[in-house]
Structure formats: C-alpha cells, structure tokens
C-alpha cells in the first residue's frame, strides 16, 4: 500500500537526516531514484517551492513529495511520518537534557557526522547542477557537447551565485528575480 | 488542559506559517512569541534548545517546537507543538502542488522554473560552503567528506549507511585521541 510505503520511507528520513531540512535532500534524491516516483526536475521544483513558501523547508519538501506521490493524504502521511522520530527523540532527550548536552559522545558523533552530511549534500548539489545547469537530457540524445553546455545557463548560474555570496539576502528574493529573468529571457 | 494544548498548537501554527526557509529563520519569531510575549521560557533556554536541536535527527524547526511544547505540557504539549508547526506547510504546499500540476505545462511557468532551478543550485551550493566552514576542521573531516561525496556520486549506497558509519568513525577517532 502506497501510504504505508510513504510512511516507512519518511520515518527513515526523519530518523537519519541530521542537520536540518537541507539534510533530507540526499535522502529524497535517492528515494526518487529507487522508487521512480519523481525525477531530477521534480527535485529542483520542490526545493524552489519549499524555499519560497512559508514553513520550514524540510517539512515543506515532505508534504510536496507526499502530495505528488499519493495525493492530499499522501502529503499528510509523509509529513507526519517525517516528524514522528523527532517527537519521540526530543521527548526522550528532554527528560535528561543536561546529561545529553554535556555528553562528550554527542560531540564525538558530530565530529564525524558533520563532514559526512556536508559530503552528502555536496553530491546532491552536483546532481541538481547536472539537471538544472547542464542539458544532460538533450546531450544524451544528440551527443553534441554544444548541447550539453548552454552559455546562457552557466552565465546565469555564475551571476546569481556571486550575488548570493555578496549580498546574503533572503533566498526568496533570488528565486523571485530568477523567475522574472527566466520569463523575460525565455530560459 | 485542553485549552492550553490548543494555545500551544496555535502558537506553533503561527510559527510555521511565518517561517521561511530553515531552522534559524524561526529564531527571531520564536524569541518574540515565547520569550517576550508569553514569558514561557527565558532566552537562554530557547538558545539551548536550538543548539541541541541541531545535534538531533530530524527537522530543526520541529525539534525546537517539540522541546518547547514538552517544557509546557509534557508529552501532550510536545505533540500539540509538532502538529502546530507542520499544519501550515501541509495546507500551503498541498494548494501550491495542486496548482503546479495544472500550470506546469504553460511555457511561462516552464521558463520561470528553469531559471529558478539554476538559482536553487546556487543556493544549495552556498549552503554546502557554509556547512563546510562549520563542520570540516581537519584531515579526518576532509577525508570523510571526500569518501562520502565519492560514494554518493558513483555508487547507490544508501545515505543511511554513510551517516551511521561516519558517526562511528568520528567516535572511534576521538576515542583514540583520548588515549
């Protein structure tokens, strides 16, 4: 049954994605590859919508995937399943918060975990880059390198990345500007 | 009791509906609602919850909400807070996803989302850079980063395993340093 399957997948994501909403991204990508529920283009739409609407991005992405996989109830099931481990773990930790935050094992765990999560998300960026900036789909059809690399996309990527690093404004602003650029320049 | 649970639910509903992006975006609103307006907790406690929430699995925003809900009304309070913070997402995203299904074949929408997808890529690249600065401190970190990156690009190994094994390696290295 699709709802049970969704619940099981999102329980695992809620349990193993450490480091906030963006840390669920590699799990979602792998989920799409394994189940065929969605593709790379879906992933970039999902991030764009989740960043630019109210609500924590990790929760928004869960609802988006759940809804597109199994309708309204799917969105509810995926979201609740994703936060269930958090509720259980936080309630348990609340009972012994002092001991938890002073435990050296927590610090030790994070010493290995942080670089690993960074590596996972960096790999996710590469996959998103292939889908968004390079034209791999067209390249596979034609085999011509001029089809793989679009100067317009790469230039836009460089400009927007430089702007993000320089101005540090809210992501919503960059997404809104991109939408306008995309429509005007017929991306 | 029920009235209080409803209040907790509504406070976090509000929090969920005005937060854009990730966990830290929530902090200023949280401070105003929980510390200043309601006096439920002092500022230090909220900061503690934030710090610990980042070290736990799950979405940071939901972790923080559950901590505060639990502090108010034990487990029922924790559940009310968690449900409150996700309800706006469920409503808003469901509406937008339904709209997307109707409009995604419009050329204008396609042009807009093509450019947005490039922007999204730049945004998460920036997120990776700031995570690198916070989390990768020495050669062990660089090695773990490189191995996990390569395994996720070139193989289909599950992120679950990479997370669990890296945490164990972290503990083992630190334990060895102790001696």
Interface residues (C-beta under 8 A of the other chain):
Chain A: X12 X14 X15 X16 X17 X18 X19 X20 X21 X22 X24 X25 X26 X27 X30 X33 X41 X44 X45 X47 X48 X49 X50 X51 X52 X53 X54 X55 X56 X57 X58 X59 X60 X62 X63 X64 X67 X68 X72 X75 X76 X79 X80 X82 X83 X85 X86 X87 X89 X90 X91 X93 X94 X97 X100 X101 X104 X105 X106 X107 X108 X109 X110 X111 X112 X113 X114 X115 X116 X117 X118 X119 X120 X121 X122 X123 X124 X125 X126 X128 X129 X131 X132 X133 X153 X156 X157 X160 X161 X164 X165 X170 X171 X172 X174 X175 X177 X178 X179 X180 X181 X182 X183 X185 X186 X187
Chain B: X16 X17 X18 X19 X20 X21 X22 X23 X26 X48 X51 X52 X53 X54 X55 X56 X57 X58 X59 X60 X61 X62 X63 X66 X67 X70 X71 X75 X78 X79 X82 X85 X86 X88 X89 X90 X92 X93 X94 X96 X97 X98 X100 X101 X104 X108 X111 X112 X113 X114 X115 X116 X117 X118 X119 X120 X121 X122 X123 X124 X125 X126 X127 X128 X131 X132 X134 X135 X136 X137 X140 X141 X142 X144 X145 X146 X147 X148 X149 X152 X153 X156 X158 X159 X160 X162 X163 X164 X166 X167 X168 X169 X170 X171 X173 X174 X175
